[in-house]
Amino acid sequence: MIIFDKNTPVLLLVFNRPELTMQVFNKVKQAAPKYLYVAADGPRNEIEEKACERVRSIFDKIDWDCELKTLFREKNLGCGMAVTTGIEWFFNDVDKGIVLEDDCMPDNSFFGFCSEMLNYYQNDNRIGHISGSNFQDKQKRGDGSYYYSSLTHVWGWASWKRVWKDYDYNISTFNMFDTSFDAFPAHAPFAANWRNIFANVAQGKINTWDYQYAYLNLIKGYKTIMPNVNLIKNIGFDGNGTHTSADHPLVVQSIESITLIEHPKLFVQDVAADLYTQNKEFTNNLPKKNLLSVTWKKVKSYIKNAK
């Protein structure tokens, strides 16, 4: 059985959705972390003021042994800066921690999984990110309870100050980045997609924070801990989310529990798993069989040329 280390700090990123926030808060309440951080963006208009107030009042309901710290914005910063500065505030105060947004509903075992992985890989600079999401459609990858990935899923995650300290909202090094992605076998077949995303971020055309984080993990060569079951259900597909819609290619409706940690025998990125996820994300409207065949031909070519 996985035990949650209650000394592991938890950050909740919230805004104007009280119903969703309450559902996630109730899961946090069951985990009962000793240290809870809440960062809330400010309302965009008078209509949103009441919703934002309702969200913030939820945290008056803490009834367990908990040290609460809040960062409640009076003015609206927008998705990109609100989340970025909230996470910066968190990691300025803690060395490691768990991060949840208001629409990321975790399984109870998510907290124990994250705290165990945070402790186990605390001083392992090969690992930069711990994800709670799994988009493999129940396919088990490798011989452990989790596998190694080069993707950065942020629907429920955990990391360390040692990683976040290098986060760059403007990804100012993109002009020096090898946009062929030849060094990244799982990304190379989708280079055009990633090149467009990162270029738009660098030019300030996308109001977000997570692509910058994915870029950080990529250029640093960090690997992600990816559970072999899905521990997070995104409940924000109601039309009110900034970046979520009902036809999102990575929608996962079911969550499972993880009860035992078995570490992989080899430290090797699962390229096949990363390809599978990106096929869904970038080309979900095309036949997966044909795409996987074409993709593997490309990947084998990249690997062969790299040797």
TORBALO-758930 format. One record per atom (N, C-alpha, C): atom name; residue number from 1; x, y negated, z negated. Coordinates in steps of 0.1 Angstrom, whole numbers. Example, Ala and Ser with C-alpha at 12.3 -4.5 7.8 and 13.67 -1.06 7.14 Angstrom:
2
N_1_132_57_-78
CA_1_123_45_-78
C_1_132_33_-78
N_2_128_22_-71
CA_2_137_11_-71
C_2_129_0_-79
//
This chain:
307
N_1_8_12_0
CA_1_0_0_0
C_1_9_-13_0
N_2_5_-22_8
CA_2_12_-35_9
C_2_7_-45_-2
N_3_17_-50_-9
CA_3_13_-59_-20
C_3_17_-74_-16
N_4_8_-83_-17
CA_4_10_-97_-14
C_4_18_-103_-26
N_5_29_-109_-22
CA_5_37_-116_-32
C_5_31_-130_-34
N_6_24_-132_-45
CA_6_16_-144_-47
C_6_24_-157_-48
N_7_37_-155_-50
CA_7_46_-167_-50
C_7_49_-172_-36
N_8_44_-165_-26
CA_8_46_-169_-12
C_8_36_-181_-9
N_9_42_-193_-5
CA_9_33_-204_-3
C_9_25_-202_10
N_10_13_-208_10
CA_10_3_-207_21
C_10_-1_-221_25
N_11_0_-224_38
CA_11_-5_-237_43
C_11_-17_-235_51
N_12_-28_-243_49
CA_12_-40_-243_57
C_12_-40_-256_64
N_13_-42_-255_77
CA_13_-43_-267_86
C_13_-58_-269_90
N_14_-64_-280_86
CA_14_-78_-281_87
C_14_-82_-295_93
N_15_-95_-296_97
CA_15_-99_-309_103
C_15_-114_-312_100
N_16_-123_-308_109
CA_16_-136_-312_108
C_16_-147_-301_109
N_17_-142_-288_106
CA_17_-151_-277_107
C_17_-153_-270_94
N_18_-163_-275_86
CA_18_-164_-270_72
C_18_-168_-255_72
N_19_-177_-251_81
CA_19_-182_-237_80
C_19_-170_-227_83
N_20_-162_-230_93
CA_20_-151_-221_96
C_20_-141_-222_85
N_21_-138_-234_80
CA_21_-128_-236_70
C_21_-132_-228_57
N_22_-145_-228_54
CA_22_-149_-221_42
C_22_-147_-206_44
N_23_-149_-200_55
CA_23_-147_-186_58
C_23_-132_-182_56
N_24_-123_-191_61
CA_24_-109_-188_60
C_24_-104_-190_45
N_25_-110_-201_39
CA_25_-107_-203_25
C_25_-110_-192_16
N_26_-122_-185_19
CA_26_-126_-174_11
C_26_-116_-162_12
N_27_-110_-161_24
CA_27_-100_-150_25
C_27_-87_-154_17
N_28_-84_-167_18
CA_28_-72_-171_10
C_28_-75_-170_-5
N_29_-87_-172_-9
CA_29_-91_-171_-23
C_29_-89_-157_-28
N_30_-92_-147_-19
CA_30_-91_-133_-23
C_30_-76_-129_-25
N_31_-67_-136_-17
CA_31_-53_-133_-18
C_31_-47_-141_-30
N_32_-53_-152_-34
CA_32_-50_-160_-46
C_32_-35_-163_-46
N_33_-30_-171_-36
CA_33_-16_-175_-37
C_33_-14_-185_-48
N_34_-2_-185_-54
CA_34_1_-194_-65
C_34_3_-208_-59
N_35_7_-209_-47
CA_35_10_-223_-41
C_35_2_-224_-28
N_36_-7_-233_-28
CA_36_-16_-236_-16
C_36_-14_-250_-11
N_37_-10_-252_1
CA_37_-9_-265_8
C_37_-20_-267_18
N_38_-26_-279_18
CA_38_-36_-281_28
C_38_-33_-294_35
N_39_-32_-294_48
CA_39_-30_-306_56
C_39_-42_-308_65
N_40_-48_-320_64
CA_40_-61_-323_71
C_40_-59_-335_80
N_41_-63_-334_92
CA_41_-62_-346_101
C_41_-74_-355_97
N_42_-73_-368_101
CA_42_-84_-378_98
C_42_-94_-378_108
N_43_-106_-383_105
CA_43_-117_-384_115
C_43_-115_-393_126
N_44_-120_-390_138
CA_44_-119_-398_150
C_44_-129_-409_150
N_45_-140_-407_143
CA_45_-151_-417_143
C_45_-159_-415_131
N_46_-169_-424_129
CA_46_-178_-424_117
C_46_-186_-411_116
N_47_-190_-405_127
CA_47_-198_-393_127
C_47_-190_-382_121
N_48_-177_-381_124
CA_48_-168_-371_119
C_48_-165_-372_104
N_49_-166_-384_98
CA_49_-162_-386_85
C_49_-168_-377_75
N_50_-181_-374_76
CA_50_-188_-366_67
C_50_-183_-351_68
N_51_-181_-347_80
CA_51_-176_-333_83
C_51_-162_-332_76
N_52_-154_-342_78
CA_52_-140_-341_72
C_52_-141_-341_57
N_53_-150_-349_52
CA_53_-152_-349_37
C_53_-156_-336_32
N_54_-165_-329_39
CA_54_-170_-316_35
C_54_-159_-306_35
N_55_-150_-307_45
CA_55_-139_-298_46
C_55_-130_-300_34
N_56_-127_-312_31
CA_56_-118_-315_20
C_56_-123_-311_6
N_57_-136_-312_5
CA_57_-143_-308_-8
C_57_-142_-293_-11
N_58_-140_-285_0
CA_58_-139_-271_-2
C_58_-128_-267_-12
N_59_-118_-275_-12
CA_59_-106_-272_-20
C_59_-108_-276_-35
N_60_-119_-282_-38
CA_60_-123_-284_-52
C_60_-127_-271_-58
N_61_-129_-261_-50
CA_61_-135_-249_-55
C_61_-124_-239_-59
N_62_-112_-243_-60
CA_62_-101_-234_-64
C_62_-103_-230_-78
N_63_-104_-217_-81
CA_63_-107_-212_-94
C_63_-97_-201_-99
N_64_-85_-201_-92
CA_64_-75_-191_-96
C_64_-62_-199_-100
N_65_-53_-193_-105
CA_65_-40_-199_-109
C_65_-33_-204_-97
N_66_-34_-216_-94
CA_66_-29_-222_-81
C_66_-25_-236_-82
N_67_-13_-239_-76
CA_67_-8_-253_-75
C_67_-12_-258_-62
N_68_-21_-267_-61
CA_68_-26_-273_-48
C_68_-19_-285_-45
N_69_-14_-286_-32
CA_69_-9_-299_-27
C_69_-16_-302_-14
N_70_-19_-315_-12
CA_70_-27_-319_-1
C_70_-21_-330_7
N_71_-23_-330_20
CA_71_-19_-341_29
C_71_-31_-344_37
N_72_-39_-354_32
CA_72_-52_-358_38
C_72_-50_-371_45
N_73_-50_-370_59
CA_73_-48_-382_67
C_73_-61_-391_67
N_74_-59_-404_66
CA_74_-70_-413_67
C_74_-74_-416_82
N_75_-63_-416_91
CA_75_-65_-418_105
C_75_-63_-405_113
N_76_-69_-405_124
CA_76_-67_-393_133
C_76_-54_-393_140
N_77_-46_-382_139
CA_77_-33_-382_147
C_77_-35_-373_159
N_78_-45_-366_160
CA_78_-47_-357_172
C_78_-40_-343_169
N_79_-44_-333_177
CA_79_-40_-320_174
C_79_-24_-318_173
N_80_-17_-324_183
CA_80_-3_-322_184
C_80_4_-327_171
N_81_2_-340_168
CA_81_10_-346_157
C_81_4_-342_144
N_82_-8_-340_143
CA_82_-14_-336_130
C_82_-9_-323_125
N_83_-8_-313_134
CA_83_-3_-300_131
C_83_12_-300_128
N_84_19_-307_138
CA_84_33_-308_136
C_84_38_-314_123
N_85_32_-326_120
CA_85_36_-332_107
C_85_31_-325_95
N_86_20_-317_96
CA_86_16_-309_85
C_86_25_-298_82
N_87_30_-291_93
CA_87_40_-280_91
C_87_53_-286_86
N_88_57_-297_92
CA_88_70_-304_87
C_88_69_-307_72
N_89_58_-312_68
CA_89_55_-315_53
C_89_56_-302_45
N_90_51_-292_50
CA_90_51_-279_43
C_90_66_-274_42
N_91_73_-273_53
CA_91_86_-267_52
C_91_97_-277_47
N_92_93_-289_45
CA_92_102_-298_37
C_92_102_-295_22
N_93_91_-288_18
CA_93_89_-285_4
C_93_92_-270_1
N_94_91_-261_11
CA_94_93_-247_8
C_94_103_-241_17
N_95_109_-230_13
CA_95_119_-223_22
C_95_112_-213_32
N_96_100_-208_28
CA_96_93_-199_37
C_96_79_-200_33
N_97_70_-195_43
CA_97_56_-196_40
C_97_47_-191_51
N_98_34_-190_48
CA_98_24_-185_57
C_98_16_-197_62
N_99_12_-197_75
CA_99_5_-208_81
C_99_-8_-203_87
N_100_-19_-209_83
CA_100_-32_-205_89
C_100_-40_-218_93
N_101_-46_-218_105
CA_101_-55_-228_109
C_101_-69_-225_105
N_102_-78_-235_106
CA_102_-91_-233_101
C_102_-100_-223_108
N_103_-95_-219_120
CA_103_-103_-209_128
C_103_-96_-195_129
N_104_-86_-193_121
CA_104_-79_-180_121
C_104_-82_-172_109
N_105_-92_-163_111
CA_105_-97_-154_100
C_105_-88_-142_98
N_106_-81_-141_87
CA_106_-71_-130_85
C_106_-78_-118_78
N_107_-73_-106_81
CA_107_-76_-94_73
C_107_-69_-96_60
N_108_-74_-90_50
CA_108_-67_-92_37
C_108_-53_-87_37
N_109_-50_-77_45
CA_109_-36_-72_45
C_109_-26_-81_52
N_110_-31_-91_59
CA_110_-22_-101_66
C_110_-13_-107_56
N_111_-18_-111_45
CA_111_-9_-118_35
C_111_2_-110_30
N_112_-1_-97_26
CA_112_10_-88_22
C_112_20_-85_33
N_113_15_-83_45
CA_113_24_-81_56
C_113_34_-92_58
N_114_28_-105_58
CA_114_37_-116_60
C_114_47_-118_48
N_115_42_-116_36
CA_115_52_-118_25
C_115_63_-108_25
N_116_59_-95_28
CA_116_70_-85_29
C_116_80_-88_40
N_117_75_-92_52
CA_117_84_-95_63
C_117_92_-108_60
N_118_86_-118_53
CA_118_94_-130_50
C_118_105_-126_40
N_119_103_-117_31
CA_119_114_-113_22
C_119_124_-104_28
N_120_119_-95_36
CA_120_128_-85_43
C_120_138_-92_53
N_121_133_-102_60
CA_121_141_-108_71
C_121_145_-122_67
N_122_145_-125_54
CA_122_148_-138_49
C_122_162_-143_54
N_123_172_-135_54
CA_123_185_-139_58
C_123_190_-133_72
N_124_180_-128_79
CA_124_183_-122_92
C_124_180_-133_103
N_125_190_-139_108
CA_125_189_-150_118
C_125_184_-145_132
N_126_183_-132_133
CA_126_177_-128_146
C_126_162_-130_147
N_127_156_-131_135
CA_127_141_-132_134
C_127_137_-146_132
N_128_128_-152_140
CA_128_124_-165_137
C_128_109_-167_134
N_129_101_-156_137
CA_129_87_-158_136
C_129_80_-145_132
N_130_69_-146_124
CA_130_61_-134_121
C_130_47_-137_125
N_131_42_-128_133
CA_131_28_-131_138
C_131_18_-121_131
N_132_6_-126_130
CA_132_-5_-118_125
C_132_-14_-112_137
N_133_-11_-117_149
CA_133_-19_-113_160
C_133_-13_-101_168
N_134_-22_-93_174
CA_134_-17_-83_183
C_134_-27_-82_195
N_135_-22_-83_207
CA_135_-30_-84_219
C_135_-28_-72_228
N_136_-25_-60_222
CA_136_-21_-48_230
C_136_-33_-39_232
N_137_-45_-43_228
CA_137_-57_-34_230
C_137_-55_-20_224
N_138_-50_-20_212
CA_138_-48_-8_204
C_138_-37_2_209
N_139_-29_-3_218
CA_139_-17_5_222
C_139_-6_3_212
N_140_-1_14_206
CA_140_10_12_196
C_140_23_11_204
N_141_31_2_199
CA_141_44_-1_205
C_141_55_4_196
N_142_64_13_201
CA_142_75_17_193
C_142_71_27_182
N_143_81_28_172
CA_143_79_38_162
C_143_76_32_148
N_144_74_19_147
CA_144_72_13_134
C_144_58_7_133
N_145_56_0_121
CA_145_43_-6_119
C_145_43_-20_127
N_146_54_-23_132
CA_146_55_-36_140
C_146_65_-34_151
N_147_66_-43_161
CA_147_76_-42_171
C_147_82_-56_173
N_148_93_-57_180
CA_148_100_-70_182
C_148_96_-76_196
N_149_93_-88_195
CA_149_88_-96_207
C_149_96_-109_209
N_150_94_-114_221
CA_150_100_-128_223
C_150_89_-138_225
N_151_77_-134_222
CA_151_65_-143_223
C_151_62_-149_209
N_152_56_-161_209
CA_152_53_-168_197
C_152_38_-170_195
N_153_31_-160_189
CA_153_16_-161_187
C_153_14_-169_174
N_154_5_-178_174
CA_154_3_-187_162
C_154_-11_-186_156
N_155_-18_-176_159
CA_155_-31_-174_152
C_155_-28_-166_140
N_156_-24_-173_129
CA_156_-19_-167_117
C_156_-5_-162_118
N_157_4_-169_111
CA_157_18_-166_113
C_157_26_-170_100
N_158_39_-167_100
CA_158_47_-171_89
C_158_62_-173_94
N_159_69_-181_87
CA_159_83_-184_91
C_159_91_-190_80
N_160_102_-196_83
CA_160_111_-201_73
C_160_116_-215_77
N_161_120_-222_67
CA_161_125_-236_69
C_161_137_-235_78
N_162_145_-225_77
CA_162_157_-223_85
C_162_154_-224_100
N_163_142_-220_104
CA_163_137_-220_118
C_163_131_-234_121
N_164_122_-238_113
CA_164_114_-250_116
C_164_123_-263_117
N_165_134_-263_110
CA_165_143_-275_109
C_165_147_-279_123
N_166_147_-270_133
CA_166_152_-273_146
C_166_140_-276_156
N_167_128_-276_151
CA_167_117_-279_159
C_167_118_-293_165
N_168_115_-294_178
CA_168_116_-307_185
C_168_103_-309_193
N_169_94_-318_188
CA_169_81_-320_194
C_169_82_-324_209
N_170_93_-331_213
CA_170_94_-336_226
C_170_102_-326_235
N_171_106_-315_230
CA_171_115_-306_236
C_171_125_-313_246
N_172_133_-321_239
CA_172_142_-330_247
C_172_153_-323_254
N_173_156_-311_251
CA_173_166_-303_258
C_173_161_-296_271
N_174_148_-298_274
CA_174_143_-291_286
C_174_150_-294_299
N_175_156_-306_300
CA_175_163_-309_313
C_175_176_-301_314
N_176_180_-295_303
CA_176_192_-286_304
C_176_188_-271_304
N_177_176_-268_303
CA_177_171_-254_302
C_177_171_-247_316
N_178_175_-235_316
CA_178_175_-227_328
C_178_161_-223_332
N_179_154_-230_341
CA_179_140_-228_343
C_179_138_-216_352
N_180_148_-209_356
CA_180_146_-196_363
C_180_142_-185_353
N_181_145_-187_341
CA_181_142_-177_330
C_181_149_-164_332
N_182_159_-164_340
CA_182_167_-151_342
C_182_172_-144_330
N_183_174_-152_319
CA_183_179_-147_307
C_183_168_-141_298
N_184_156_-142_303
CA_184_144_-137_295
C_184_136_-128_303
N_185_139_-115_303
CA_185_132_-105_312
C_185_117_-105_311
N_186_112_-107_299
CA_186_97_-106_298
C_186_91_-119_303
N_187_98_-130_303
CA_187_93_-143_308
C_187_95_-145_323
N_188_106_-140_328
CA_188_110_-143_342
C_188_99_-141_352
N_189_92_-130_352
CA_189_81_-128_362
C_189_70_-139_361
N_190_70_-146_350
CA_190_60_-157_348
C_190_67_-170_347
N_191_78_-171_353
CA_191_86_-184_352
C_191_79_-196_356
N_192_71_-195_367
CA_192_64_-206_372
C_192_54_-212_362
N_193_47_-202_355
CA_193_37_-206_345
C_193_44_-213_333
N_194_55_-207_328
CA_194_62_-213_317
C_194_69_-226_321
N_195_75_-227_333
CA_195_81_-239_337
C_195_71_-251_338
N_196_59_-248_342
CA_196_49_-258_343
C_196_45_-263_329
N_197_43_-253_320
CA_197_39_-256_306
C_197_49_-265_300
N_198_62_-261_300
CA_198_72_-268_292
C_198_75_-281_299
N_199_74_-282_312
CA_199_76_-295_319
C_199_65_-305_314
N_200_52_-300_314
CA_200_41_-309_309
C_200_43_-313_295
N_201_48_-304_286
CA_201_50_-308_272
C_201_61_-319_272
N_202_72_-316_279
CA_202_83_-326_279
C_202_79_-340_284
N_203_69_-340_293
CA_203_65_-353_298
C_203_53_-359_290
N_204_49_-352_279
CA_204_39_-357_271
C_204_25_-356_276
N_205_23_-346_285
CA_205_10_-345_292
C_205_0_-335_285
N_206_6_-328_275
CA_206_-3_-318_267
C_206_-2_-322_252
N_207_-14_-324_246
CA_207_-15_-328_232
C_207_-15_-315_224
N_208_-3_-310_221
CA_208_-3_-297_214
C_208_10_-296_206
N_209_12_-286_199
CA_209_24_-284_191
C_209_30_-270_192
N_210_22_-260_197
CA_210_26_-246_197
C_210_36_-242_208
N_211_34_-249_220
CA_211_44_-246_231
C_211_58_-250_227
N_212_59_-261_219
CA_212_72_-266_215
C_212_78_-256_205
N_213_70_-249_197
CA_213_75_-239_188
C_213_79_-227_196
N_214_71_-223_206
CA_214_75_-212_215
C_214_88_-215_222
N_215_90_-227_226
CA_215_102_-231_233
C_215_114_-230_223
N_216_112_-234_211
CA_216_123_-233_201
C_216_127_-219_199
N_217_118_-210_197
CA_217_121_-196_194
C_217_128_-190_207
N_218_124_-195_218
CA_218_130_-189_231
C_218_145_-194_232
N_219_147_-206_231
CA_219_161_-211_233
C_219_171_-207_222
N_220_165_-204_210
CA_220_174_-199_199
C_220_176_-184_200
N_221_168_-178_209
CA_221_170_-163_210
C_221_163_-156_199
N_222_154_-162_191
CA_222_148_-155_180
C_222_138_-145_185
N_223_136_-134_177
CA_223_126_-124_180
C_223_115_-126_170
N_224_103_-122_174
CA_224_91_-122_166
C_224_88_-108_161
N_225_83_-108_148
CA_225_77_-96_142
C_225_63_-95_146
N_226_59_-85_154
CA_226_45_-84_159
C_226_39_-71_153
N_227_28_-72_145
CA_227_22_-60_139
C_227_16_-51_150
N_228_16_-39_147
CA_228_10_-29_157
C_228_-5_-28_156
N_229_-11_-36_147
CA_229_-26_-37_147
C_229_-29_-52_146
N_230_-41_-56_151
CA_230_-44_-70_150
C_230_-49_-74_137
N_231_-43_-84_130
CA_231_-47_-88_117
C_231_-54_-101_116
N_232_-57_-107_128
CA_232_-63_-121_128
C_232_-74_-121_139
N_233_-86_-126_135
CA_233_-97_-129_144
C_233_-98_-144_145
N_234_-97_-149_157
CA_234_-100_-163_159
C_234_-115_-165_160
N_235_-120_-173_150
CA_235_-135_-175_150
C_235_-138_-189_155
N_236_-129_-195_162
CA_236_-131_-209_167
C_236_-136_-210_181
N_237_-141_-199_187
CA_237_-146_-199_201
C_237_-161_-203_201
N_238_-163_-215_196
CA_238_-177_-220_196
C_238_-179_-232_204
N_239_-169_-236_212
CA_239_-170_-248_220
C_239_-165_-260_213
N_240_-162_-260_200
CA_240_-157_-272_193
C_240_-142_-272_191
N_241_-135_-262_194
CA_241_-121_-261_193
C_241_-114_-269_204
N_242_-102_-275_200
CA_242_-95_-283_210
C_242_-89_-274_222
N_243_-84_-262_218
CA_243_-78_-254_229
C_243_-84_-240_230
N_244_-96_-238_225
CA_244_-102_-225_225
C_244_-116_-226_233
N_245_-118_-215_241
CA_245_-131_-214_248
C_245_-134_-200_249
N_246_-147_-197_251
CA_246_-152_-183_251
C_246_-145_-174_261
N_247_-140_-179_271
CA_247_-133_-171_281
C_247_-118_-171_280
N_248_-113_-174_268
CA_248_-99_-174_266
C_248_-94_-160_268
N_249_-83_-158_276
CA_249_-78_-145_279
C_249_-73_-136_268
N_250_-70_-143_256
CA_250_-65_-135_245
C_250_-75_-133_234
N_251_-88_-135_237
CA_251_-98_-133_227
C_251_-97_-118_222
N_252_-96_-117_209
CA_252_-97_-104_202
C_252_-108_-104_192
N_253_-117_-95_193
CA_253_-129_-95_185
C_253_-127_-87_172
N_254_-119_-77_172
CA_254_-118_-69_160
C_254_-105_-70_153
N_255_-105_-68_140
CA_255_-93_-69_132
C_255_-92_-56_124
N_256_-79_-52_121
CA_256_-77_-40_113
C_256_-68_-43_102
N_257_-66_-33_93
CA_257_-57_-35_81
C_257_-44_-27_84
N_258_-34_-33_78
CA_258_-21_-26_78
C_258_-18_-21_64
N_259_-16_-9_62
CA_259_-15_-3_48
C_259_-1_1_44
N_260_8_2_54
CA_260_21_7_51
C_260_31_1_61
N_261_43_-3_56
CA_261_53_-9_64
C_261_64_2_68
N_262_65_5_80
CA_262_75_13_86
C_262_83_5_95
N_263_96_3_92
CA_263_105_-5_100
C_263_109_2_113
N_264_109_-4_124
CA_264_114_2_137
C_264_129_7_135
N_265_132_18_141
CA_265_145_24_140
C_265_156_16_147
N_266_151_10_158
CA_266_161_2_167
C_266_156_-12_168
N_267_166_-21_168
CA_267_163_-36_170
C_267_163_-39_184
N_268_151_-36_191
CA_268_151_-39_206
C_268_137_-45_209
N_269_138_-56_217
CA_269_125_-62_221
C_269_117_-53_230
N_270_104_-52_227
CA_270_95_-44_235
C_270_91_-53_247
N_271_98_-52_258
CA_271_95_-60_270
C_271_82_-56_276
N_272_78_-43_276
CA_272_66_-39_281
C_272_54_-45_274
N_273_55_-46_261
CA_273_44_-52_253
C_273_43_-67_257
N_274_54_-74_258
CA_274_54_-88_262
C_274_48_-90_275
N_275_52_-81_285
CA_275_46_-82_298
C_275_31_-81_298
N_276_26_-71_290
CA_276_12_-68_289
C_276_4_-80_284
N_277_10_-87_274
CA_277_3_-99_269
C_277_3_-110_279
N_278_14_-112_286
CA_278_14_-123_295
C_278_6_-121_308
N_279_5_-108_311
CA_279_-5_-104_322
C_279_-19_-109_319
N_280_-23_-106_306
CA_280_-36_-110_302
C_280_-37_-125_301
N_281_-27_-132_296
CA_281_-28_-146_294
C_281_-28_-154_307
N_282_-19_-150_317
CA_282_-18_-158_329
C_282_-25_-153_341
N_283_-28_-140_341
CA_283_-34_-134_353
C_283_-45_-124_349
N_284_-53_-128_339
CA_284_-63_-119_334
C_284_-74_-116_343
N_285_-75_-123_354
CA_285_-86_-121_364
C_285_-82_-111_375
N_286_-69_-106_374
CA_286_-64_-97_384
C_286_-63_-83_379
N_287_-63_-72_387
CA_287_-62_-59_382
C_287_-49_-56_375
N_288_-50_-52_362
CA_288_-38_-50_354
C_288_-28_-40_360
N_289_-34_-29_366
CA_289_-25_-18_371
C_289_-16_-23_381
N_290_-22_-30_391
CA_290_-13_-35_402
C_290_-3_-46_397
N_291_-8_-54_388
CA_291_1_-65_383
C_291_12_-59_375
N_292_10_-49_367
CA_292_20_-43_359
C_292_31_-37_368
N_293_26_-31_379
CA_293_35_-24_388
C_293_44_-35_394
N_294_38_-46_399
CA_294_46_-56_405
C_294_55_-63_395
N_295_50_-65_383
CA_295_58_-71_373
C_295_70_-63_369
N_296_68_-50_368
CA_296_80_-42_364
C_296_90_-41_374
N_297_86_-42_387
CA_297_96_-43_398
C_297_105_-55_396
N_298_98_-67_393
CA_298_105_-79_391
C_298_115_-78_379
N_299_110_-73_368
CA_299_117_-72_356
C_299_130_-63_358
N_300_128_-51_364
CA_300_139_-43_366
C_300_150_-49_375
N_301_145_-58_384
CA_301_154_-65_393
C_301_163_-75_385
N_302_156_-82_376
CA_302_163_-92_367
C_302_173_-85_358
N_303_169_-74_352
CA_303_178_-66_343
C_303_190_-61_351
N_304_188_-55_363
CA_304_198_-50_371
C_304_208_-61_374
N_305_203_-73_379
CA_305_212_-83_383
C_305_220_-89_371
N_306_214_-88_359
CA_306_220_-94_347
C_306_232_-86_342
N_307_233_-73_346
CA_307_243_-64_342
C_307_257_-67_349
//
